[in-house]
Amino acid sequence: MTATISPTSANQAISRLHTDLFIGGRWTPAASGARFTVENPATGAPLAEVADADADDARRALQTAADHQTDWAATSPRFRSEILYRAYQLIMDRADEIAAVMTAEMGKPLADARGEVAYGAEFFRWFAEEAVRIGGDHTVTGDGNNRIVVSKQPVGPCILITPWNFPLAMGTRKIGPAIAAGCTMVFKPAELTPLTALLLTEILTEAGLPDGVLNVVTTTDPAAVVGEWMGSGQARKVSFTGSTEVGKILLGQAAETVMRTSMELGGNAPFIVCADADVDRAVDGVMVAKMRNMGQACTAANRIFVHRAVIDEFTEKLTGRMRALVVGDGADDATQVGPLVEAKAVDKVATLVVDALDRGAGATCGGTRPDGPGHFYPPTVLTDVDPDADLMHTEIFGPVAAIIPFGSTDDGSEDDGSIDEVIALANNTPWGLVGYAYTRDIDTADLLSTRLEVGMVGINTGLVSNPAAPFGGVKQSGLGREGGRLGIEEFLDVKYVSRPIPKR
């Protein structure tokens, strides 16, 4: 077992970090000299003071990216690939250090943080391999008079905006394909968790990324910083992960300059347990889909639909698993559930639970906000949740499993219309990121895979995220895909060249 990383060790790692802006290969303070405090959500203790950029800093960062775009685009695919592969190796070599910093600023248990390090690093290895596979096409027009040559070129300077919940992986998932494609970048990590991103920046510099390719701006005023970038006319693409509300604002701003967009937005994931499901496997799956990152994930199972034929068994087993989880400071290896990221997150979860209880739901475990320091909320199982409850129509983003029954009370045969019923319930949302379903019947699995209005489906699995897969949703869950073969395409423009064929 890996030893617990002490708060002292985490603080030492943070004390060695550069905490200024990173522009043109140099660490530089904000022009105003302003800084903001990053806190540990488990204790409220300050961790570091980070440069607080304004619109002037943003303008300088984007100009730097624009100035370096031509030279960076001209580098060879192999050169870019080798930088990414070296960065992958450095991340893995420093996995414990990165995990300690991530846990300190974000709260997730060390085991989860180490898992994110491995997951995040894999994006760099994946896109190191994709960098040398950027292809094109060649054909001849039907009349035989012209050659059609299709090539792919970097889209240009990119705006990358990441959330706080996966501070390493959300960075590598965007930076990796941008580097591989030959795009320069301005990168704004989340205000709540900038330290992991700053450590990642140091690693990329050590891996040999040239000056000016990646420019990192931390800020407490994202509207001013990102607004400056979006309205500049210099940026040619924005890649954003965050709320649907902010994504809509960015889409409106992108329309002004017809900018390429990738939007990974909110989710309201259904988790369906059919009457024929292996209940033990379904409980294992929902523990992953619900409790990964304390439920603070856009892929988290938000609405758990369980057929009445198996609901009692499922609820009993899930309640036992949830009740047994160890809650505490994520820096302790015994901890399985850390704090939520900030007080507002706890307020939101507590309000949603109270609303569900007021509407007639029951709590088989948890359901009460604890006293004491830190932003904690206990693992909670709610039963008989009213379809009109607020948590059915918004992301919970916390450790609350909301169970909704479906189907008849008979022997559980699936020909009673229950599959149509649960598909209608699952699709009754403006979001469509991911859905999960447990069934032993291949025809039911195919039906659910086809009819669920989502961009990703997990059949008999609670984990769909993988660097080799195209991550993304439909409806108001976003546009575009990250990861997989499609991930690099988001950072490439297609150019067609026509040439007459000489007549002999």
N, C-alpha and C positions, 0 to 999 in steps of 0.2 A: 504494500500500500504506500502511495506517495505521502510523505510527511506533510503535516499542516504547515502552511506558510504563515508565519507570525505577522501581526500588524507591523512590527518593527521592520521585518524584511520588506513588506509591501511599501512602507513609507520610505525605506532606503532606495528602493527602485524608483519611486516617484521623485525623490529628491534629486536623482541624477538626470531626470528628464529635462529637455528643453521645453519651455512653456511660453515662448514667444510665437509670433507669426512666422511662417516659413515661406519666403518669397524670393524667387531667383536663386535658390540654393543657399540662402542666408537666413539665420534666425534673427528676427528683428522685432522690437517692441511695436505695439500699436502707435500710430502717429500721435495720438492724444496722450499716450502713456497710461491709459486706463487698463485695469485688470479686473477680473472677477474670480470668485472663490468656487472651487469644486469641493463638494462635501461627500463624506461617506454616508450612504443612506442607512446603514445599520446603526450608526452612532451619532450622526450629525456633526462629527468632527471634521474640521477643514483638512483637505489633503494638499491643495496647491492653489497658487494664484496664477491665472492664465491671462494672456493678452486679450483685450477686449476691443476688437476691430470696429471701425466705422466705414462709411461709404468711401472715404478717401483711400483707406487701406484696401478695400475691395477693388477699387479702380486700379490701383497699382498692381495688385496680384493678377488681375485679368489682362492688363497690358503686357505683363511679363509673359504670361502664357501665350498670348497672341504673337509676341515678338519671337518666341522660340518654336512656333508651330512648324514653319517650313523646314527648318533644320532637323527637327525631331521626326517629321514625316519621311524625311529622306534616309533615315537610318534603316539598316537591313532588318528583315524579320528575325534573323538569327540573333542579332545583337539585342533586340528587345526581348526575345525569348530567354536569353541567358540571364538578363537582369531579373526577370520574373522568377526563374528557377533558383537563382542565388537568394532572392528574397524569401522564397518558400523555405529553403534550407535554414536561413537565419531565423525565421519565425519558429521553426520546429526546434532549433537549438536553444532558443530562449523561451520555450513554451511556458515554463513555470513562472518566469518573470512577467510575461505578458498576462498570464492568468491572474497573478497576484494584483497587478494594476487594475485589470478589468473588474475583479471582485471588489476591490476597495472603492472604486468610483461608481459601480453599477449595482452591486449587491448580490449578484448571482453566486451560488455556491461554487467552490473551487472545482468540483467535478464538472459542473456545467461549463465553467470558464475554460477548463482544459479542453473540453469537447469542442467549444467554439474555436479555440486556437487551431486545432487540427482541421476543423471544417473550413475556417477562414483561410488558412494556409493553402488548402487544396485548390482554391480559386486561382491562386498564382501559378500552381503547377499546371492546372488545366489550361489556363490561357497562355502559359509558356508554350504548350504544345499546339494551341490553336494559332499562335502568331505566325508559325511557318506554314500554315495550311490555308491562308487567305487565297481564295481562287478567283476565277472569272469564267469566261466563256468565249468561244470562237465558233463562228458559223459563216455561211455564205447566204446572201439574199436569194430568194426564190428564182429571180431572173438570172442569177449567176453573175451579175455585174459588180457587186460590192462584197467586201469582207466586213463582217460585224465582229468587232472585238469589244468584249465587255470586261472591264476591270473594276476593282474596288479600291477606294482610297479613303484615308482617314477623314472623318467628317469635319474635324477642326477642333478648336478650343472647346472644352466641355466643362459644364458646371455639374459638380457632384455634391449632393446633399444627403446626409445619412442620419438615421435616428439613433436614439440612445440605447435601444434594447439589445442590439448585437454590435457593439462598438468596433470590433475587429472585422467580423465577417461582412458587415454591410459596406465597410471600406474596401476590402479586397475584392468583393463582388463587382464593384464599379471601377476601381482603379485598375484591376487586372486586365479587363478587356480594353480599356482606354489605352493602356501602355502597349498591349499587343497590337492594337490597330494603328498606333502611331499618332495618338491624340495628346495634346497638352491639356492640363487640367487646372481648375480652381476647385478646391475641396473645402466644404464647410461641414465639419463634424458637429454633432449635437452639443449644445451648451452644457447639458448635464453630464456628459461622458466624453470629454475631449482628450483625456490623457492617453487612452489606448491608441487613438488616432495619431497623436503626436509621437508615441513610441513607434508606431508603424511607419511614420515618416522618416524617423531616424534609421530604421532598418532598410528602407528603400534607398536612402542615401548611401548607406554602407554597401548595399548591393550594386551600386554604380549607376543609379538613375541620374542622368545629366541635370545640371542646374536649369531651373526654369520650366521643367516638364510638369512637375507637381508643385502647386502653390497652395498652402494650407492657411485658412483664415478662421480663427475662433472668435465668437462674438456672442453677446447677449441681445443683439439687435438684428436678428436674421432678416427681418423685412427690409432694413436699410441696405445690408450687405448684398443679399440675393437680389433685391430690387435693382441695385446698381448693375449687377451682372446681367440680369434679364433684359434691361433696357438699353444695354450698351451697343448692341449690334455686332460686337466682336465675337461673342460666344455663339457656337453653332449647334449646341446640343445641351439639354439639361436632363440629368438622371436623378430622380428624387424618390426616396422611400420615406413614407410618413402618412399623415392623415389624408383622407379624401378631401376634406375642406381646404387644406393648404394646397393639395394637388390641383384642385380646380382653379385656385388663384394663379398658380404657376402656368397652367395650361392657357389661361387668358393672357398672361404676359408673354408666353411663348408665341402666341398667335401674332403679336405685333411685329415680330421679325421672322415669322414662319420658321421657328427653331425646331429641330428634331427633339422629340421627347421620349423619355422612358419613365413611366409612373407606376411604382409599386405602392399601392394605397391600402385602405383599410380592408378588413375582412369580418365575416360573421359566420365562421365555419360550422356546418352541420356535421355531427358524428352520429351515424345511423347504426343501430344494433338490431339486426333482423331476428325474427323468431328462431331461425335455424343457426344463429351465430354460435361459435365457440365462445362461451361467456368469459372464460378465464383469459383467452387471447384478447377479447374485446376490452376487458378491464386493463390488461397490460397496455393495449394500444391507447386507451383514453388517458392513462397516466402519462404517457409520452406526449400525446397531442394536447392535453390540457395543462400539464404541469411543467413542461419545458419552459425555463426562464420565468418560473412562478406564474405562468399564464400570460406573461407580457410578450406576446408574439402575435403577429398578424395571422399566423397559421394556427393559432390556438383553437381547440374545439370550444366553440361558444355555446352551441345548442346541441344537447345530447338527446337524440330521439331513440327511445328504447321500446321495442315491442312489448306489449303487456304480458305476453307469454313468458318472457324472461326478465321482466323488470324487477321483480322482487329479488331474484338471485343476483342480478347485476348490481342493484343498489346496495345490497348487503356487502358484497365483495368490494365494491368501489369505496364504500364508507370505511371499511376496515383498512384499506390501503391508505386512504387519505388521512385517517385519524392517526396512523402510525408514523407519518412523516415527521421528521425532526426539523423544527423551525429555529433559526438562529442566525448569527453573524455568518455570512458566507465564507469568511476566512477560516472557519473551523471545518476540517474535513468531515466531521460528523453531521454537519448541517446539510439537509436536503432541500429546504425551502428558505431562501434568504428574504431580505426586505424588498418591498416595492421601491421604485426608484426615487419617489418624493412624496411629500405629504398629500399633494393633490391627487396622486394616484390612489392612495388609501381612501381619501374622501370619496372618490368616484365609486370605488368598489363597495364601500360601506353603504353608500346611498342606493346603489343598485340592489344590494341584498335586502335592505330594509323594504324597498318597494316590492320586491318579489314576495317577501314574508307577509307584508300587508295585504297582498292580493291572494293569500291563501296557500303559498308554498310552505313546505316544512323543511327544517334543517336537520339532517341526520348526523352532521358534525360541523363544527365551526359556526360561522354566522354571527360572531360577536367580535367587534373591534377590540383589541387588547390595549391595556395601558402600558406606559413605559416608554423609554427612548427608542428611536428607530422607527422606520416606516413599515411596520409589519401588519399583515393580515393573515389569519389562520386558514389552512386548507379547509374548504367548505363544500359540502354536498347539499344541494337543494333538490327537493322532490316535488312532483305535481306542479311544476311551474306554469303559471298562466301564460298563454300565448301573447297576451297584451302587456305582460311585464316589460319594464324598460330594458332589462338585460337581454331580452329577445331581439331587440332592435338596435343595439349598439354593442361595440366591442367591450367585453368585460375588462380585459387586460389585467387580470388578477387570478388568484388560485381558487376560483369558484366554479364548480361543476354543476350546471343546471340541467336537470333531467326532465324530459317531457315525454309522456307516454303516447304511443300510437298503436293502432290495430285493435282488434277485438279481443275478448277475454277467452276465446276458444282454445283449441290445442295449438294454435300458432301457425296454421297453414297459411302460406303466402298468397293463396288465391282468393283471399277475402277482400281484396282491394287495398290492403294495407301498404303495399309498395307505392301505388299511385298516391295514396294519402300522404305518406312521408316525403315523397318527392315534391309534392305541392308545398308542404310545410317547409322543407329545406330550401326551396327556390323562392320563398316569400320574403325576399330581402333585396335591396338594391346592390348588395355586394356579391362578388363571385370569385373569391380567391381560391379556396380549397374546400374539398369535402372528403369525409371519411366514411367508409361503410364496412361492416363486418357481416359476412354471409358465407355459407358453405356451398351455395348454389352458383354455378358459373353463369347461368342465364340471368339470375338476379344481379350478379356482379356486373355483367355486360350492360344490363338495363340501367343500373344506377350510374355506371361510368358514362353512358351516353346522355342520359337525361338530366343529370345534375348540372346546373348552370354555373360552372366553375372552371377555372383554368387548370386545376390540378385535382386529381382524385387519388386517395389512398385506399386501396382495397385490402382489408385485413392487415393494415399497417397504420401506425399513428405518426409516421415520420415520412414526409415527402421531399424535404429539402436535400438536395445533392448538387454539387458543382457540375456534374455531368448532365443535369436535367434542366430544361427551360422553365425557370421559376417566373410565375406571373398569373394574373387573373383576368376576368372579364367583367362586364358591367362597370360599376363604380369602384372596382378593386384595381383598376389601372389599365395601362397600355404598355405593350412591349414585353420582352422577356429578358431575364438575366440568367447567366449560366448556360451550360450546354452549348451545342453548336450555334444556336441562335444568339447567344450572348454577345459575341463579337460583332455580329451583323448590325447591332444597334449603334455601333460606333463607326460604321463604314458607309460611304456613299457609293452608288453605282455610277460608273461612267461608260458610255457607249461611244465608240469611235468607228466611223464608217470610212472605208478606203476603197477606191475603185480597183478592180482587178484588171491588170494590164491585158490587153488582147494581143495574142500572138498571131 
